[in-house]
Amino acid sequence: NEGRTVLFVSHNMTAIQNLCQSAILLSNGTIKEVGETGNIINRYFTSKKNKGSVLSEIKERNGNGTLLFTKGNIKTINSDIYNAVDSFSEVLIELEFKTKENYVVNHARIDIGINNILGDRIAWLSSDTIGSSPDLSFGKLNFHISNFPLAPGDYNCNLYCEINNEVADWLGDVIEFSVVEKDYYLSGKKVPSNQGDILLKYKVVI
């Protein structure tokens, strides 16, 4: 009522919903749509559908090239929205890759490191740790996480593949994704963003 305009820029959908009556959807610095906040938030999540992270075009990578990661996604199971997931849900990290023809694979391992927005390592998954040597002939592999524990925020992944004890491919800061801000404890309250990178399922008892 004082003739002032406040412009709030965020990927936190809950904060935008609570603070803003109208919103602007941006893509690569271009205005895509302007409208009521709820509608724009829906359009934002819709824009994430079926959009995977293309890795085949990345030039800066380490390894001998016997395997190259070509695509990577993360999604909540039974959702068609990629790279925006929920805490406490079943999550798939989907990887696609191509291997050098006629290369004999005696042993392979694939690792995924998950990092927060500051670059700190939050979690690590490895086929080797669970005693699995993945079959690379299918050209794809999924990591299934049954109870995704990360708190709302932005994250990315490092991808690593080793074949016959040699580094085949190694990519950093790829598969960017967000954990959606929601009322996960059904209390009407959210966990403060400065209270760690994981959420725990718990209850208070006497």
C-alpha positions in Angstrom: 0.0 0.0 0.0 3.0 2.3 -0.1 3.7 2.0 -3.8 6.5 -0.5 -3.4 7.2 -3.7 -5.3 9.1 -6.6 -3.9 10.6 -9.1 -6.3 11.2 -12.5 -4.8 13.4 -15.0 -6.8 13.5 -18.6 -5.5 13.1 -22.3 -6.3 11.4 -22.8 -3.0 7.8 -23.4 -4.1 6.4 -23.2 -0.6 7.9 -19.8 0.0 6.7 -18.5 -3.3 3.2 -19.8 -2.6 3.1 -18.1 0.8 4.6 -14.8 -0.1 3.5 -14.0 -3.7 0.1 -13.4 -5.2 1.5 -13.5 -8.8 4.5 -15.1 -10.3 6.7 -15.2 -13.3 8.1 -18.4 -14.9 11.6 -17.9 -16.3 13.6 -20.3 -18.6 17.1 -19.4 -19.6 16.5 -15.8 -18.6 13.4 -15.5 -20.8 9.9 -14.9 -19.4 7.7 -17.9 -20.3 4.5 -17.1 -18.4 3.1 -14.6 -16.0 0.0 -15.3 -13.8 -1.5 -16.4 -10.5 1.1 -18.1 -8.3 -0.6 -21.5 -8.0 -0.9 -21.8 -11.8 2.7 -20.8 -12.4 3.9 -23.3 -9.8 2.0 -26.0 -11.6 3.6 -24.9 -14.9 7.0 -25.0 -13.3 6.7 -28.6 -12.3 5.0 -29.5 -15.6 8.1 -28.0 -17.4 10.3 -30.6 -15.6 8.4 -33.6 -17.0 10.4 -35.9 -19.3 13.4 -33.6 -19.3 16.5 -35.6 -18.5 20.0 -34.5 -18.0 21.9 -35.0 -21.3 25.4 -36.1 -20.4 26.7 -37.2 -23.8 27.5 -33.6 -24.8 29.8 -33.0 -21.9 33.4 -32.5 -23.0 35.1 -32.2 -19.7 35.2 -35.7 -18.3 37.9 -38.1 -17.0 38.4 -41.7 -17.9 39.6 -43.9 -20.8 36.2 -43.9 -22.5 35.4 -47.6 -22.4 32.0 -46.4 -21.0 30.4 -43.0 -21.4 27.4 -41.8 -19.4 24.9 -40.3 -21.9 21.9 -39.5 -19.7 20.9 -39.2 -16.1 17.6 -38.5 -14.2 16.3 -38.7 -10.7 12.5 -39.1 -10.1 10.0 -40.3 -7.5 8.6 -43.7 -8.5 5.3 -43.5 -10.3 5.9 -39.8 -11.1 6.5 -38.4 -14.6 8.3 -35.3 -13.2 12.1 -35.6 -13.4 14.7 -34.0 -11.1 12.2 -32.8 -8.5 11.6 -35.4 -5.8 9.9 -35.8 -2.4 11.6 -36.7 0.9 10.5 -40.0 2.4 9.5 -41.3 -1.1 10.8 -44.2 -3.2 13.3 -42.7 -5.7 15.0 -43.9 -8.8 18.3 -42.6 -10.2 18.3 -43.6 -13.8 21.5 -43.8 -15.8 22.1 -44.5 -19.4 25.5 -45.1 -21.0 27.2 -46.5 -24.0 30.2 -48.9 -24.0 33.0 -49.5 -26.4 32.2 -52.3 -28.8 33.9 -55.7 -28.2 35.4 -54.6 -25.0 35.6 -57.5 -22.5 34.3 -56.5 -19.0 35.6 -58.7 -16.2 34.4 -56.4 -13.4 32.6 -53.1 -13.3 31.5 -50.7 -10.7 29.3 -47.6 -10.9 29.2 -45.0 -8.1 27.0 -42.0 -7.5 28.0 -39.2 -5.1 25.3 -36.8 -4.0 26.3 -33.2 -3.2 24.5 -30.3 -1.7 24.5 -26.8 -3.2 27.7 -25.9 -1.3 29.5 -28.9 -2.9 29.6 -31.0 0.3 29.2 -34.8 -0.1 25.9 -35.8 1.4 25.5 -39.4 0.3 27.3 -42.1 -1.8 25.9 -45.1 -3.6 28.1 -47.8 -5.2 27.3 -51.0 -6.9 30.6 -52.3 -5.5 29.6 -51.7 -1.9 26.5 -54.0 -2.2 28.6 -56.7 -4.0 27.1 -56.2 -7.4 29.0 -56.1 -10.7 26.4 -54.5 -13.1 25.7 -56.0 -16.5 26.6 -53.1 -18.8 25.2 -54.8 -22.0 21.8 -53.2 -21.4 23.1 -49.7 -21.7 21.2 -48.5 -18.6 21.1 -49.0 -14.9 18.9 -47.8 -12.0 19.7 -47.1 -8.4 16.6 -47.6 -6.2 16.3 -45.7 -2.9 13.4 -46.9 -0.8 13.2 -44.0 1.7 14.8 -40.9 0.3 16.1 -39.0 3.3 17.3 -35.6 1.9 15.9 -32.4 3.2 14.3 -29.8 0.8 17.0 -28.0 -1.2 19.1 -28.2 -4.4 21.6 -31.0 -5.1 23.7 -32.5 -7.8 25.5 -35.8 -8.5 29.0 -37.0 -9.4 29.0 -40.1 -11.6 31.9 -42.6 -11.7 32.5 -45.8 -13.6 35.4 -48.2 -13.2 35.9 -51.2 -15.6 38.6 -53.8 -15.1 40.1 -51.6 -12.4 40.5 -48.6 -14.7 38.5 -45.4 -14.6 36.1 -45.5 -17.6 34.1 -42.2 -17.0 34.0 -39.7 -14.3 31.6 -36.6 -14.3 31.2 -34.0 -11.6 28.2 -31.7 -10.8 25.7 -33.3 -13.1 22.0 -34.4 -12.7 21.0 -31.3 -10.8 17.8 -31.9 -8.8 15.6 -30.4 -6.1 13.9 -31.9 -3.1 10.5 -30.3 -2.9 9.5 -28.2 0.1 6.4 -29.7 1.7 4.8 -30.3 5.1 6.4 -33.7 5.4 5.5 -34.1 9.1 1.8 -33.0 8.6 2.2 -30.4 11.4 1.8 -27.2 9.3 5.5 -26.5 10.0 8.6 -27.0 7.9 12.2 -27.9 8.9 14.5 -24.8 8.9 16.9 -24.8 5.9 19.9 -24.4 8.2 19.2 -27.6 10.2 21.0 -30.2 8.1 20.7 -32.0 4.8 18.6 -35.0 5.9 15.1 -35.5 7.3 14.4 -38.3 9.8 11.2 -40.1 10.4 10.7 -40.0 14.1 8.2 -39.5 16.9 8.3 -38.2 20.5 7.4 -40.8 23.1 7.4 -41.0 26.9 
